[in-house]
Amino acid sequence: MTLTKADIAKKIADDCGFMKGEATEIVEKLLDIIKQRLIEGEDVMISGFGKWTVKAKHSRRGRNPQTGEELILDARRVVTWKYSPVLKKAVNASPSK
Amino acid sequence: MNKSDLIAALAKESELPLRKAEEIVNLVFDTMSAALIDGDRIEIRGFGSFMVKEYEGYTGRNPKTGDRIAVNEKKLPFFKTGKELRENVDEEE
């Protein structure tokens, strides 16, 4: 099973008393807010869930693994996410599939 | 940004009472947590995906003392940044 945006919107509609279209818009808005903050370079921490961090990577020399050719990889910014200890504990407390 | 900031921002942008925005934000992350606890994946197009990796237990050693220690099996959630977010974060300077 995979949880999608539509599943989350349906849950909001069912539990919080919104029409499906409204719930979809709200979920989109929420994701946009998080994305925008990350694009601006700000970390986003949700207690009990996890924390997104924007990390700056230096440029470095790399290789094309297929041709062995050397190339310079430009400096870049990447998003990482680390689970909260609460979530890790909950994930490990449930039996494996 | 923390959860209270997110709630306030959502309330403002969606013109919802703070209480309602709080209920929604909590429900969204509770729903996502529940999926990961069940071992399910989460896929949010343009944003990213979450999955739980399972690790087997093994016998390790304390590098200082050399003592053998049993490392238990564990499960850890991971996030992979979606293409759109990855590109947008990298573009901004």
N, CA and C atoms of all chains as a GROMACS GRO file, in nm:
protein
  570
    1MET      N    1   0.084  -0.122   0.000
    1MET     CA    2   0.000   0.000   0.000
    1MET      C    3   0.087   0.126   0.000
    2THR      N    4   0.041   0.223  -0.074
    2THR     CA    5   0.111   0.352  -0.077
    2THR      C    6   0.014   0.464  -0.045
    3LEU      N    7   0.052   0.549   0.046
    3LEU     CA    8  -0.029   0.665   0.081
    3LEU      C    9   0.003   0.779  -0.015
    4THR      N   10  -0.100   0.836  -0.076
    4THR     CA   11  -0.079   0.946  -0.171
    4THR      C   12  -0.145   1.074  -0.119
    5LYS      N   13  -0.123   1.181  -0.195
    5LYS     CA   14  -0.184   1.310  -0.160
    5LYS      C   15  -0.336   1.299  -0.158
    6ALA      N   16  -0.391   1.223  -0.252
    6ALA     CA   17  -0.536   1.204  -0.259
    6ALA      C   18  -0.589   1.134  -0.134
    7ASP      N   19  -0.512   1.037  -0.084
    7ASP     CA   20  -0.553   0.966   0.039
    7ASP      C   21  -0.554   1.062   0.158
    8ILE      N   22  -0.453   1.149   0.164
    8ILE     CA   23  -0.444   1.244   0.274
    8ILE      C   24  -0.561   1.344   0.265
    9ALA      N   25  -0.590   1.391   0.143
    9ALA     CA   26  -0.702   1.484   0.124
    9ALA      C   27  -0.835   1.420   0.164
   10LYS      N   28  -0.850   1.292   0.132
   10LYS     CA   29  -0.975   1.222   0.166
   10LYS      C   30  -0.992   1.213   0.317
   11LYS      N   31  -0.882   1.187   0.385
   11LYS     CA   32  -0.883   1.178   0.531
   11LYS      C   33  -0.924   1.313   0.592
   12ILE      N   34  -0.869   1.422   0.536
   12ILE     CA   35  -0.905   1.556   0.584
   12ILE      C   36  -1.053   1.584   0.558
   13ALA      N   37  -1.100   1.548   0.441
   13ALA     CA   38  -1.241   1.570   0.406
   13ALA      C   39  -1.331   1.492   0.502
   14ASP      N   40  -1.301   1.367   0.523
   14ASP     CA   41  -1.384   1.280   0.608
   14ASP      C   42  -1.384   1.323   0.754
   15ASP      N   43  -1.265   1.354   0.806
   15ASP     CA   44  -1.252   1.379   0.951
   15ASP      C   45  -1.275   1.524   0.992
   16CYS      N   46  -1.253   1.619   0.901
   16CYS     CA   47  -1.263   1.760   0.940
   16CYS      C   48  -1.383   1.830   0.875
   17GLY      N   49  -1.465   1.757   0.802
   17GLY     CA   50  -1.586   1.813   0.746
   17GLY      C   51  -1.566   1.911   0.632
   18PHE      N   52  -1.478   1.873   0.536
   18PHE     CA   53  -1.460   1.954   0.416
   18PHE      C   54  -1.508   1.877   0.295
   19MET      N   55  -1.542   1.952   0.188
   19MET     CA   56  -1.568   1.889   0.059
   19MET      C   57  -1.432   1.839   0.009
   20LYS      N   58  -1.436   1.738  -0.077
   20LYS     CA   59  -1.311   1.678  -0.124
   20LYS      C   60  -1.222   1.781  -0.194
   21GLY      N   61  -1.284   1.867  -0.275
   21GLY     CA   62  -1.208   1.968  -0.348
   21GLY      C   63  -1.138   2.066  -0.255
   22GLU      N   64  -1.211   2.107  -0.151
   22GLU     CA   65  -1.154   2.200  -0.050
   22GLU      C   66  -1.037   2.133   0.022
   23ALA      N   67  -1.058   2.008   0.060
   23ALA     CA   68  -0.954   1.935   0.134
   23ALA      C   69  -0.829   1.922   0.047
   24THR      N   70  -0.847   1.894  -0.081
   24THR     CA   71  -0.733   1.882  -0.173
   24THR      C   72  -0.656   2.014  -0.179
   25GLU      N   73  -0.730   2.124  -0.189
   25GLU     CA   74  -0.666   2.257  -0.193
   25GLU      C   75  -0.586   2.285  -0.066
   26ILE      N   76  -0.643   2.249   0.048
   26ILE     CA   77  -0.576   2.273   0.176
   26ILE      C   78  -0.447   2.192   0.185
   27VAL      N   79  -0.453   2.066   0.143
   27VAL     CA   80  -0.334   1.982   0.148
   27VAL      C   81  -0.226   2.037   0.054
   28GLU      N   82  -0.266   2.081  -0.065
   28GLU     CA   83  -0.172   2.142  -0.160
   28GLU      C   84  -0.106   2.265  -0.098
   29LYS      N   85  -0.190   2.346  -0.032
   29LYS     CA   86  -0.141   2.469   0.030
   29LYS      C   87  -0.036   2.436   0.138
   30LEU      N   88  -0.070   2.337   0.220
   30LEU     CA   89   0.020   2.297   0.328
   30LEU      C   90   0.156   2.251   0.271
   31LEU      N   91   0.151   2.170   0.166
   31LEU     CA   92   0.276   2.123   0.105
   31LEU      C   93   0.353   2.239   0.042
   32ASP      N   94   0.279   2.333  -0.020
   32ASP     CA   95   0.344   2.450  -0.081
   32ASP      C   96   0.417   2.534   0.023
   33ILE      N   97   0.356   2.550   0.140
   33ILE     CA   98   0.420   2.628   0.247
   33ILE      C   99   0.552   2.564   0.287
   34ILE      N  100   0.549   2.431   0.306
   34ILE     CA  101   0.673   2.360   0.344
   34ILE      C  102   0.777   2.375   0.234
   35LYS      N  103   0.735   2.351   0.108
   35LYS     CA  104   0.828   2.360  -0.006
   35LYS      C  105   0.890   2.498  -0.014
   36GLN      N  106   0.807   2.602  -0.001
   36GLN     CA  107   0.854   2.739  -0.013
   36GLN      C  108   0.962   2.770   0.091
   37ARG      N  109   0.937   2.725   0.214
   37ARG     CA  110   1.036   2.750   0.320
   37ARG      C  111   1.169   2.682   0.288
   38LEU      N  112   1.160   2.559   0.240
   38LEU     CA  113   1.282   2.484   0.205
   38LEU      C  114   1.355   2.552   0.090
   39ILE      N  115   1.280   2.600  -0.009
   39ILE     CA  116   1.340   2.670  -0.123
   39ILE      C  117   1.413   2.795  -0.074
   40GLU      N  118   1.356   2.860   0.028
   40GLU     CA  119   1.422   2.978   0.085
   40GLU      C  120   1.541   2.941   0.174
   41GLY      N  121   1.563   2.811   0.193
   41GLY     CA  122   1.678   2.765   0.270
   41GLY      C  123   1.650   2.746   0.418
   42GLU      N  124   1.522   2.753   0.454
   42GLU     CA  125   1.485   2.740   0.595
   42GLU      C  126   1.454   2.594   0.629
   43ASP      N  127   1.493   2.548   0.748
   43ASP     CA  128   1.460   2.414   0.793
   43ASP      C  129   1.314   2.408   0.838
   44VAL      N  130   1.253   2.293   0.827
   44VAL     CA  131   1.115   2.275   0.872
   44VAL      C  132   1.110   2.156   0.967
   45MET      N  133   1.072   2.182   1.092
   45MET     CA  134   1.069   2.075   1.191
   45MET      C  135   0.928   2.051   1.241
   46ILE      N  136   0.882   1.927   1.229
   46ILE     CA  137   0.750   1.889   1.278
   46ILE      C  138   0.772   1.793   1.394
   47SER      N  139   0.745   1.841   1.516
   47SER     CA  140   0.775   1.757   1.633
   47SER      C  141   0.692   1.629   1.627
   48GLY      N  142   0.755   1.520   1.659
   48GLY     CA  143   0.688   1.390   1.656
   48GLY      C  144   0.694   1.322   1.521
   49PHE      N  145   0.736   1.397   1.417
   49PHE     CA  146   0.741   1.340   1.282
   49PHE      C  147   0.884   1.342   1.228
   50GLY      N  148   0.939   1.461   1.213
   50GLY     CA  149   1.075   1.470   1.162
   50GLY      C  150   1.111   1.611   1.121
   51LYS      N  151   1.231   1.624   1.066
   51LYS     CA  152   1.282   1.756   1.032
   51LYS      C  153   1.348   1.756   0.894
   52TRP      N  154   1.304   1.850   0.809
   52TRP     CA  155   1.369   1.870   0.680
   52TRP      C  156   1.476   1.976   0.696
   53THR      N  157   1.592   1.952   0.637
   53THR     CA  158   1.703   2.046   0.644
   53THR      C  159   1.757   2.069   0.504
   54VAL      N  160   1.791   2.195   0.474
   54VAL     CA  161   1.855   2.225   0.346
   54VAL      C  162   2.005   2.230   0.369
   55LYS      N  163   2.077   2.147   0.295
   55LYS     CA  164   2.222   2.142   0.312
   55LYS      C  165   2.292   2.191   0.186
   56ALA      N  166   2.398   2.270   0.205
   56ALA     CA  167   2.479   2.317   0.092
   56ALA      C  168   2.593   2.220   0.071
   57LYS      N  169   2.606   2.170  -0.050
   57LYS     CA  170   2.716   2.078  -0.083
   57LYS      C  171   2.820   2.154  -0.163
   58HIS      N  172   2.946   2.133  -0.132
   58HIS     CA  173   3.053   2.197  -0.208
   58HIS      C  174   3.064   2.134  -0.346
   59SER      N  175   3.126   2.206  -0.439
   59SER     CA  176   3.153   2.145  -0.569
   59SER      C  177   3.265   2.043  -0.547
   60ARG      N  178   3.267   1.939  -0.628
   60ARG     CA  179   3.371   1.837  -0.609
   60ARG      C  180   3.400   1.769  -0.742
   61ARG      N  181   3.516   1.705  -0.747
   61ARG     CA  182   3.550   1.629  -0.866
   61ARG      C  183   3.486   1.493  -0.857
   62GLY      N  184   3.422   1.455  -0.963
   62GLY     CA  185   3.358   1.324  -0.964
   62GLY      C  186   3.392   1.253  -1.094
   63ARG      N  187   3.329   1.140  -1.114
   63ARG     CA  188   3.352   1.063  -1.235
   63ARG      C  189   3.220   1.016  -1.291
   64ASN      N  190   3.213   1.008  -1.419
   64ASN     CA  191   3.100   0.940  -1.482
   64ASN      C  192   3.127   0.791  -1.465
   65PRO      N  193   3.044   0.722  -1.386
   65PRO     CA  194   3.073   0.581  -1.356
   65PRO      C  195   3.070   0.493  -1.482
   66GLN      N  196   3.006   0.540  -1.588
   66GLN     CA  197   2.996   0.457  -1.708
   66GLN      C  198   3.121   0.471  -1.797
   67THR      N  199   3.171   0.594  -1.807
   67THR     CA  200   3.284   0.616  -1.898
   67THR      C  201   3.416   0.634  -1.822
   68GLY      N  202   3.408   0.659  -1.690
   68GLY     CA  203   3.528   0.682  -1.611
   68GLY      C  204   3.584   0.822  -1.628
   69GLU      N  205   3.515   0.900  -1.709
   69GLU     CA  206   3.558   1.036  -1.738
   69GLU      C  207   3.547   1.124  -1.614
   70GLU      N  208   3.649   1.205  -1.587
   70GLU     CA  209   3.644   1.296  -1.473
   70GLU      C  210   3.564   1.419  -1.505
   71LEU      N  211   3.489   1.468  -1.408
   71LEU     CA  212   3.416   1.591  -1.430
   71LEU      C  213   3.399   1.665  -1.298
   72ILE      N  214   3.368   1.792  -1.306
   72ILE     CA  215   3.347   1.872  -1.186
   72ILE      C  216   3.198   1.875  -1.157
   73LEU      N  217   3.161   1.833  -1.038
   73LEU     CA  218   3.020   1.843  -0.996
   73LEU      C  219   3.005   1.977  -0.926
   74ASP      N  220   2.912   2.056  -0.972
   74ASP     CA  221   2.892   2.190  -0.917
   74ASP      C  222   2.843   2.184  -0.772
   75ALA      N  223   2.865   2.293  -0.700
   75ALA     CA  224   2.808   2.308  -0.567
   75ALA      C  225   2.657   2.304  -0.582
   76ARG      N  226   2.588   2.242  -0.488
   76ARG     CA  227   2.442   2.235  -0.498
   76ARG      C  228   2.379   2.235  -0.360
   77ARG      N  229   2.251   2.256  -0.358
   77ARG     CA  230   2.178   2.251  -0.231
   77ARG      C  231   2.082   2.134  -0.236
   78VAL      N  232   2.078   2.059  -0.128
   78VAL     CA  233   1.990   1.942  -0.124
   78VAL      C  234   1.904   1.944   0.003
   79VAL      N  235   1.789   1.877  -0.006
   79VAL     CA  236   1.700   1.864   0.109
   79VAL      C  237   1.720   1.727   0.171
   80THR      N  238   1.740   1.723   0.302
   80THR     CA  239   1.745   1.594   0.370
   80THR      C  240   1.635   1.593   0.476
   81TRP      N  241   1.598   1.475   0.518
   81TRP     CA  242   1.496   1.463   0.622
   81TRP      C  243   1.541   1.359   0.723
   82LYS      N  244   1.521   1.391   0.849
   82LYS     CA  245   1.558   1.298   0.957
   82LYS      C  246   1.433   1.273   1.041
   83TYR      N  247   1.403   1.145   1.063
   83TYR     CA  248   1.287   1.107   1.145
   83TYR      C  249   1.302   1.158   1.287
   84SER      N  250   1.190   1.183   1.353
   84SER     CA  251   1.194   1.218   1.495
   84SER      C  252   1.211   1.089   1.575
   85PRO      N  253   1.276   1.096   1.692
   85PRO     CA  254   1.291   0.976   1.774
   85PRO      C  255   1.156   0.912   1.809
   86VAL      N  256   1.053   0.995   1.821
   86VAL     CA  257   0.919   0.945   1.853
   86VAL      C  258   0.868   0.855   1.738
   87LEU      N  259   0.889   0.902   1.615
   87LEU     CA  260   0.845   0.824   1.499
   87LEU      C  261   0.925   0.695   1.486
   88LYS      N  262   1.057   0.705   1.508
   88LYS     CA  263   1.142   0.586   1.499
   88LYS      C  264   1.094   0.479   1.598
   89LYS      N  265   1.061   0.524   1.718
   89LYS     CA  266   1.016   0.432   1.822
   89LYS      C  267   0.885   0.365   1.781
   90ALA      N  268   0.793   0.446   1.729
   90ALA     CA  269   0.662   0.394   1.689
   90ALA      C  270   0.675   0.296   1.572
   91VAL      N  271   0.762   0.327   1.477
   91VAL     CA  272   0.782   0.239   1.360
   91VAL      C  273   0.838   0.104   1.407
   92ASN      N  274   0.928   0.109   1.505
   92ASN     CA  275   0.990  -0.015   1.552
   92ASN      C  276   0.902  -0.095   1.647
   93ALA      N  277   0.802  -0.028   1.705
   93ALA     CA  278   0.713  -0.097   1.798
   93ALA      C  279   0.610  -0.182   1.726
   94SER      N  280   0.588  -0.154   1.597
   94SER     CA  281   0.487  -0.229   1.523
   94SER      C  282   0.552  -0.351   1.457
   95PRO      N  283   0.477  -0.463   1.449
   95PRO     CA  284   0.535  -0.584   1.392
   95PRO      C  285   0.568  -0.567   1.243
   96SER      N  286   0.673  -0.634   1.196
   96SER     CA  287   0.710  -0.626   1.054
   96SER      C  288   0.608  -0.697   0.968
   97LYS      N  289   0.602  -0.653   0.841
   97LYS     CA  290   0.508  -0.716   0.747
   97LYS      C  291   0.561  -0.850   0.700
   98MET      N  292   1.124   2.680   1.057
   98MET     CA  293   0.979   2.674   1.076
   98MET      C  294   0.944   2.550   1.157
   99ASN      N  295   0.860   2.566   1.257
   99ASN     CA  296   0.814   2.450   1.332
   99ASN      C  297   0.664   2.430   1.309
  100LYS      N  298   0.605   2.336   1.383
  100LYS     CA  299   0.465   2.301   1.357
  100LYS      C  300   0.371   2.418   1.384
  101SER      N  301   0.398   2.495   1.491
  101SER     CA  302   0.309   2.610   1.521
  101SER      C  303   0.315   2.713   1.409
  102ASP      N  304   0.437   2.735   1.353
  102ASP     CA  305   0.451   2.830   1.241
  102ASP      C  306   0.374   2.781   1.120
  103LEU      N  307   0.382   2.650   1.097
  103LEU     CA  308   0.312   2.590   0.982
  103LEU      C  309   0.161   2.605   0.998
  104ILE      N  310   0.112   2.582   1.119
  104ILE     CA  311  -0.030   2.596   1.148
  104ILE      C  312  -0.075   2.741   1.123
  105ALA      N  313   0.004   2.836   1.173
  105ALA     CA  314  -0.029   2.978   1.156
  105ALA      C  315  -0.029   3.016   1.008
  106ALA      N  316   0.072   2.966   0.933
  106ALA     CA  317   0.081   2.998   0.790
  106ALA      C  318  -0.035   2.938   0.712
  107LEU      N  319  -0.074   2.816   0.747
  107LEU     CA  320  -0.186   2.752   0.678
  107LEU      C  321  -0.317   2.824   0.708
  108ALA      N  322  -0.336   2.863   0.834
  108ALA     CA  323  -0.457   2.936   0.875
  108ALA      C  324  -0.470   3.065   0.793
  109LYS      N  325  -0.357   3.134   0.778
  109LYS     CA  326  -0.356   3.262   0.706
  109LYS      C  327  -0.385   3.240   0.558
  110GLU      N  328  -0.312   3.149   0.497
  110GLU     CA  329  -0.323   3.131   0.352
  110GLU      C  330  -0.453   3.064   0.308
  111SER      N  331  -0.508   2.978   0.393
  111SER     CA  332  -0.633   2.911   0.355
  111SER      C  333  -0.754   2.977   0.420
  112GLU      N  334  -0.731   3.087   0.491
  112GLU     CA  335  -0.837   3.160   0.561
  112GLU      C  336  -0.921   3.066   0.649
  113LEU      N  337  -0.850   2.995   0.736
  113LEU     CA  338  -0.914   2.902   0.829
  113LEU      C  339  -0.888   2.950   0.972
  114PRO      N  340  -0.980   2.918   1.064
  114PRO     CA  341  -0.951   2.948   1.205
  114PRO      C  342  -0.828   2.868   1.248
  115LEU      N  343  -0.749   2.925   1.339
  115LEU     CA  344  -0.627   2.860   1.387
  115LEU      C  345  -0.654   2.718   1.436
  116ARG      N  346  -0.765   2.702   1.508
  116ARG     CA  347  -0.801   2.571   1.562
  116ARG      C  348  -0.817   2.465   1.454
  117LYS      N  349  -0.882   2.510   1.344
  117LYS     CA  350  -0.909   2.419   1.232
  117LYS      C  351  -0.776   2.382   1.163
  118ALA      N  352  -0.692   2.484   1.144
  118ALA     CA  353  -0.563   2.461   1.079
  118ALA      C  354  -0.479   2.363   1.162
  119GLU      N  355  -0.489   2.379   1.294
  119GLU     CA  356  -0.414   2.291   1.385
  119GLU      C  357  -0.462   2.146   1.372
  120GLU      N  358  -0.595   2.132   1.366
  120GLU     CA  359  -0.656   2.000   1.352
  120GLU      C  360  -0.607   1.934   1.222
  121ILE      N  361  -0.604   2.012   1.114
  121ILE     CA  362  -0.564   1.960   0.983
  121ILE      C  363  -0.416   1.920   0.982
  122VAL      N  364  -0.330   2.010   1.031
  122VAL     CA  365  -0.186   1.981   1.031
  122VAL      C  366  -0.157   1.855   1.114
  123ASN      N  367  -0.220   1.846   1.230
  123ASN     CA  368  -0.199   1.727   1.313
  123ASN      C  369  -0.247   1.601   1.242
  124LEU      N  370  -0.362   1.612   1.177
  124LEU     CA  371  -0.418   1.496   1.107
  124LEU      C  372  -0.329   1.452   0.990
  125VAL      N  373  -0.276   1.549   0.918
  125VAL     CA  374  -0.189   1.515   0.804
  125VAL      C  375  -0.067   1.436   0.853
  126PHE      N  376   0.000   1.486   0.956
  126PHE     CA  377   0.122   1.418   1.001
  126PHE      C  378   0.090   1.288   1.076
  127ASP      N  379  -0.026   1.284   1.144
  127ASP     CA  380  -0.067   1.158   1.208
  127ASP      C  381  -0.094   1.052   1.101
  128THR      N  382  -0.158   1.093   0.992
  128THR     CA  383  -0.190   1.000   0.883
  128THR      C  384  -0.061   0.948   0.819
  129MET      N  385   0.035   1.039   0.798
  129MET     CA  386   0.162   0.998   0.739
  129MET      C  387   0.239   0.906   0.833
  130SER      N  388   0.241   0.941   0.962
  130SER     CA  389   0.310   0.855   1.060
  130SER      C  390   0.247   0.716   1.063
  131ALA      N  391   0.113   0.712   1.061
  131ALA     CA  392   0.042   0.583   1.068
  131ALA      C  393   0.080   0.495   0.949
  132ALA      N  394   0.094   0.556   0.831
  132ALA     CA  395   0.132   0.478   0.712
  132ALA      C  396   0.271   0.417   0.732
  133LEU      N  397   0.366   0.497   0.781
  133LEU     CA  398   0.503   0.448   0.800
  133LEU      C  399   0.506   0.341   0.910
  134ILE      N  400   0.425   0.360   1.014
  134ILE     CA  401   0.418   0.261   1.122
  134ILE      C  402   0.366   0.128   1.067
  135ASP      N  403   0.274   0.136   0.970
  135ASP     CA  404   0.221   0.015   0.906
  135ASP      C  405   0.320  -0.044   0.805
  136GLY      N  406   0.430   0.026   0.783
  136GLY     CA  407   0.528  -0.021   0.685
  136GLY      C  408   0.496   0.020   0.543
  137ASP      N  409   0.396   0.108   0.527
  137ASP     CA  410   0.358   0.155   0.393
  137ASP      C  411   0.448   0.268   0.345
  138ARG      N  412   0.450   0.287   0.214
  138ARG     CA  413   0.522   0.400   0.154
  138ARG      C  414   0.430   0.521   0.149
  139ILE      N  415   0.489   0.639   0.136
  139ILE     CA  416   0.411   0.762   0.112
  139ILE      C  417   0.469   0.824  -0.014
  140GLU      N  418   0.384   0.860  -0.108
  140GLU     CA  419   0.432   0.923  -0.231
  140GLU      C  420   0.358   1.052  -0.257
  141ILE      N  421   0.428   1.164  -0.250
  141ILE     CA  422   0.366   1.293  -0.276
  141ILE      C  423   0.436   1.357  -0.395
  142ARG      N  424   0.369   1.354  -0.509
  142ARG     CA  425   0.424   1.403  -0.635
  142ARG      C  426   0.475   1.546  -0.622
  143GLY      N  427   0.598   1.570  -0.668
  143GLY     CA  428   0.654   1.704  -0.666
  143GLY      C  429   0.719   1.740  -0.533
  144PHE      N  430   0.691   1.658  -0.431
  144PHE     CA  431   0.743   1.687  -0.298
  144PHE      C  432   0.847   1.581  -0.258
  145GLY      N  433   0.803   1.458  -0.252
  145GLY     CA  434   0.896   1.351  -0.218
  145GLY      C  435   0.824   1.225  -0.174
  146SER      N  436   0.901   1.124  -0.138
  146SER     CA  437   0.842   0.999  -0.092
  146SER      C  438   0.912   0.952   0.035
  147PHE      N  439   0.837   0.878   0.114
  147PHE     CA  440   0.890   0.822   0.238
  147PHE      C  441   0.880   0.670   0.230
  148MET      N  442   0.979   0.602   0.286
  148MET     CA  443   0.969   0.457   0.295
  148MET      C  444   1.042   0.411   0.420
  149VAL      N  445   1.007   0.292   0.466
  149VAL     CA  446   1.073   0.237   0.585
  149VAL      C  447   1.170   0.128   0.540
  150LYS      N  448   1.296   0.143   0.578
  150LYS     CA  449   1.395   0.040   0.547
  150LYS      C  450   1.410  -0.051   0.668
  151GLU      N  451   1.419  -0.181   0.641
  151GLU     CA  452   1.437  -0.276   0.751
  151GLU      C  453   1.581  -0.326   0.752
  152TYR      N  454   1.639  -0.326   0.870
  152TYR     CA  455   1.776  -0.373   0.886
  152TYR      C  456   1.777  -0.497   0.973
  153GLU      N  457   1.857  -0.597   0.935
  153GLU     CA  458   1.868  -0.717   1.018
  153GLU      C  459   1.961  -0.689   1.136
  154GLY      N  460   1.943  -0.765   1.240
  154GLY     CA  461   2.033  -0.753   1.355
  154GLY      C  462   2.168  -0.815   1.322
  155TYR      N  463   2.271  -0.778   1.391
  155TYR     CA  464   2.404  -0.837   1.369
  155TYR      C  465   2.485  -0.828   1.496
  156THR      N  466   2.595  -0.903   1.501
  156THR     CA  467   2.684  -0.896   1.617
  156THR      C  468   2.794  -0.796   1.585
  157GLY      N  469   2.795  -0.688   1.660
  157GLY     CA  470   2.897  -0.586   1.638
  157GLY      C  471   3.000  -0.590   1.749
  158ARG      N  472   3.091  -0.498   1.740
  158ARG     CA  473   3.190  -0.491   1.847
  158ARG      C  474   3.203  -0.347   1.894
  159ASN      N  475   3.226  -0.331   2.020
  159ASN     CA  476   3.259  -0.200   2.073
  159ASN      C  477   3.402  -0.170   2.027
  160PRO      N  478   3.419  -0.068   1.943
  160PRO     CA  479   3.552  -0.045   1.886
  160PRO      C  480   3.658  -0.008   1.990
  161LYS      N  481   3.616   0.039   2.103
  161LYS     CA  482   3.710   0.078   2.209
  161LYS      C  483   3.760  -0.044   2.286
  162THR      N  484   3.666  -0.132   2.323
  162THR     CA  485   3.702  -0.244   2.411
  162THR      C  486   3.709  -0.375   2.335
  163GLY      N  487   3.653  -0.381   2.215
  163GLY     CA  488   3.653  -0.506   2.140
  163GLY      C  489   3.544  -0.602   2.184
  164ASP      N  490   3.465  -0.562   2.282
  164ASP     CA  491   3.357  -0.649   2.330
  164ASP      C  492   3.252  -0.672   2.222
  165ARG      N  493   3.204  -0.796   2.216
  165ARG     CA  494   3.096  -0.827   2.123
  165ARG      C  495   2.964  -0.771   2.176
  166ILE      N  496   2.886  -0.713   2.089
  166ILE     CA  497   2.753  -0.668   2.131
  166ILE      C  498   2.652  -0.704   2.024
  167ALA      N  499   2.535  -0.746   2.068
  167ALA     CA  500   2.429  -0.780   1.974
  167ALA      C  501   2.357  -0.652   1.933
  168VAL      N  502   2.354  -0.623   1.803
  168VAL     CA  503   2.278  -0.507   1.755
  168VAL      C  504   2.146  -0.561   1.703
  169ASN      N  505   2.039  -0.515   1.761
  169ASN     CA  506   1.907  -0.567   1.725
  169ASN      C  507   1.863  -0.520   1.586
  170GLU      N  508   1.773  -0.596   1.528
  170GLU     CA  509   1.714  -0.554   1.400
  170GLU      C  510   1.639  -0.423   1.422
  171LYS      N  511   1.629  -0.343   1.318
  171LYS     CA  512   1.559  -0.216   1.334
  171LYS      C  513   1.497  -0.171   1.203
  172LYS      N  514   1.404  -0.079   1.214
  172LYS     CA  515   1.339  -0.019   1.097
  172LYS      C  516   1.357   0.132   1.106
  173LEU      N  517   1.394   0.193   0.995
  173LEU     CA  518   1.414   0.338   0.994
  173LEU      C  519   1.344   0.401   0.875
  174PRO      N  520   1.270   0.510   0.899
  174PRO     CA  521   1.205   0.579   0.788
  174PRO      C  522   1.303   0.669   0.712
  175PHE      N  523   1.288   0.672   0.580
  175PHE     CA  524   1.371   0.756   0.493
  175PHE      C  525   1.286   0.844   0.403
  176PHE      N  526   1.341   0.957   0.362
  176PHE     CA  527   1.273   1.049   0.271
  176PHE      C  528   1.358   1.068   0.147
  177LYS      N  529   1.295   1.061   0.031
  177LYS     CA  530   1.365   1.091  -0.094
  177LYS      C  531   1.298   1.215  -0.154
  178THR      N  532   1.377   1.318  -0.177
  178THR     CA  533   1.323   1.444  -0.228
  178THR      C  534   1.270   1.425  -0.370
  179GLY      N  535   1.153   1.479  -0.398
  179GLY     CA  536   1.094   1.472  -0.531
  179GLY      C  537   1.166   1.563  -0.629
  180LYS      N  538   1.150   1.533  -0.759
  180LYS     CA  539   1.224   1.604  -0.864
  180LYS      C  540   1.200   1.755  -0.859
  181GLU      N  541   1.075   1.795  -0.852
  181GLU     CA  542   1.041   1.939  -0.857
  181GLU      C  543   1.102   2.013  -0.738
  182LEU      N  544   1.088   1.957  -0.617
  182LEU     CA  545   1.144   2.022  -0.498
  182LEU      C  546   1.297   2.025  -0.506
  183ARG      N  547   1.356   1.914  -0.551
  183ARG     CA  548   1.502   1.906  -0.561
  183ARG      C  549   1.556   2.015  -0.653
  184GLU      N  550   1.490   2.030  -0.768
  184GLU     CA  551   1.535   2.130  -0.865
  184GLU      C  552   1.515   2.273  -0.813
  185ASN      N  553   1.400   2.298  -0.751
  185ASN     CA  554   1.371   2.432  -0.701
  185ASN      C  555   1.464   2.474  -0.587
  186VAL      N  556   1.496   2.380  -0.499
  186VAL     CA  557   1.584   2.411  -0.386
  186VAL      C  558   1.725   2.442  -0.436
  187ASP      N  559   1.766   2.372  -0.540
  187ASP     CA  560   1.901   2.390  -0.592
  187ASP      C  561   1.915   2.520  -0.671
  188GLU      N  562   1.807   2.564  -0.733
  188GLU     CA  563   1.812   2.684  -0.816
  188GLU      C  564   1.826   2.812  -0.737
  189GLU      N  565   1.757   2.817  -0.622
  189GLU     CA  566   1.756   2.939  -0.541
  189GLU      C  567   1.894   2.968  -0.485
  190GLU      N  568   1.941   3.090  -0.500
  190GLU     CA  569   2.073   3.123  -0.443
  190GLU      C  570   2.060   3.236  -0.342
   0.00000   0.00000   0.00000
